[in-house]
Amino acid sequence: MKLRGATQSEVIQAVETTAWQTAKRGKNEVRKNFPFGQPSPVNNTVYAFRTVHVIFADEPTEVVIVTVLVYYGN
């Protein structure tokens, strides 16, 4: 998550405020756009927004994050 440029608060916000979609292997996923306007940690290019894509499992007592992908765009 950190290496790709997402914050913990963005991941939590994406899971809590976005409609869940079914992903592969019984998992769920969400995608949420966030304003950005600064250099990405990946290539140091300034992008207007970033999309945080979270894949997770909804377990009986907790949500388990499997992976977080981040896409940058203008």
ZAPAVEX-497875 format. One record per residue: residue in one letter; y, z, x of N, C-alpha, C, O, CB in turn. Coordinates in steps of 0.1 Angstrom, whole numbers, plus 5000, padded with zeros to 4 digits. Glycine has a CB too. Example, Ala and Ser with C-alpha at 12.3 -4.5 7.8 and 13.67 -1.06 7.14 Angstrom:
REM residues 2
A494350785132495550785123496750785132496750855142495550905113;S497850715128498950715137500050795129501150805134499450575141;
***
This chain:
REM residues 74
M498850005008500050005000501250005009502149925007500050124991;K501350095018502550105027502649985036503849935037502450235035;L501649935041501649815050502149695042502749605048500349785056;R501849685030502249565022503649585015504249485010501249545011;G504249705016505549725012505749784998506949784993506249595012;A504749834992504849904979505050054981504550104991503649874970;T505750114972505850264972504950324962504450264953507350304970;Q504650454964503750524955504450524941503750514931503550664960;S505750544940506350554927506350424920506250414908507850594929;E506350304927506250174921504850154915504650104904506550064931;V503850204923502450184918502250274905501650224896501450234929;I502750394905502650484894503350424882502850424871503150624897;Q504550374884505350314873504650194868504650174855506750274879;A504150104876503449984872502250024863502049964852502949904883;V501450124867500250164859500650234846500050214836499350254867;E501750314846502150384834502950304824502850334812502950504838;T503650204828504550134819504149984816504849924808505950134825;T503149934822502749794820501349794813500549874815502649724833;A501249694804499949674796498849644806499049554815500149564786;W497749714805496649684814495849564810495649534798495649814813;Q495449484820494649374818493249394824493149474833495249244824;T492249334819490849344824490749264837491149154838489849304814;A490249334847489949264860488449254862487649284854490649344872;K488049204874486649184877485949314879486549414882486449094889;R484649314877483749434879484149554872484049664878483749454894;G484649544860484949664852486249734856486449844851483849754853;K487049674864488349734868489449684859489249594850488649694882;N490649734860491849694853492849654863492749684875492349814844;E493949584858494949544867496349544860496349514848494649404874;V497349554867498749544862499549474872499349484884499349684858;R500649404868501649344877502949384871503249374859501449184878;K503849424880505249464876506149414887505949434899505349614874;N507249344882508349304891509349414893509749484884509049174885;F509849424905510849514909511949444916511649354925510349634918;P513249474914514349414922514149454936513749574939515749454916;F514549374945514249404959515549384968516149484971513149314965;G515949264971517149234978517249284992518349314997518249284970;Q516149284999516149335013515049265021514249195015516049485014;P515049275034513949205042512549265039512449385037514249215057;S511649175037510249225035509649275048510049235059509349115029;P508749375047508149425059507149325065506649345076507449555056;V506849225058505849125062506449025072505849005083505149055050;N507548965068508148855076509648865078510248775084507848725070;N510148985074511649015076512548915069513748905073511949005091;T512048845059512848755051513348835039512648915033512048625046;V514648805035515248875023514748805010514848685009516748875024;Y514248885001513748844988514448914977514749034978512248854987;A514648844966515348904954514449004947514949104942515848794945;F513148984946512349074939510949074946510648994955512149024924;R510149174942508749184946507949224934508349294925508549284958;T506749164934505749194924504649284929504049254940505149064918;V504449404923503449494927502249474918502349484906503949644927;H501149434924499849404916498849514920498449524931499349264920;V498549594910497649714912496249684905496249644894498249844907;I495249704913493849694907493249834908493349904918492949594915;F492749884896492350024895491150044886490849954878493550114891;A490550164887489550204878490050314869490650404874488250244885;D489750314856490150414847488950504845488150484837490650354833;E488950614853487850714852488150814842489250824838487550774866;P487150894837487350994827488451094830489151134821486151064824;T488551134842489551234846490751194854491651264857488851354852;E490751064859491751014867491750864868490850794864491651074881;V492850804873492950664875492850654891493550714898494350604871;V491850564895491550544909492050414913491650304908490050564912;I493050414922493650284927492650224937492250294947495050314934;V492250104935491350024944492149954954491849964966490449934936;T493149874950493949814960495349774954495449774942493349684965;V496349754963497649724958498049594966497949594979498649834961;L498449494959498949374965500449354962500849394951498149244960;V501149304971502649284969502949134972502649084982503449374978;Y503749084963504248944964505748944964506349014955503648854953;Y506348874973507748864974508248724969507648624971508248884988;G509448724962509948604957511448604955512148704956509248564944;N512048484952513448474949513748414936514848394932514148384960;
***
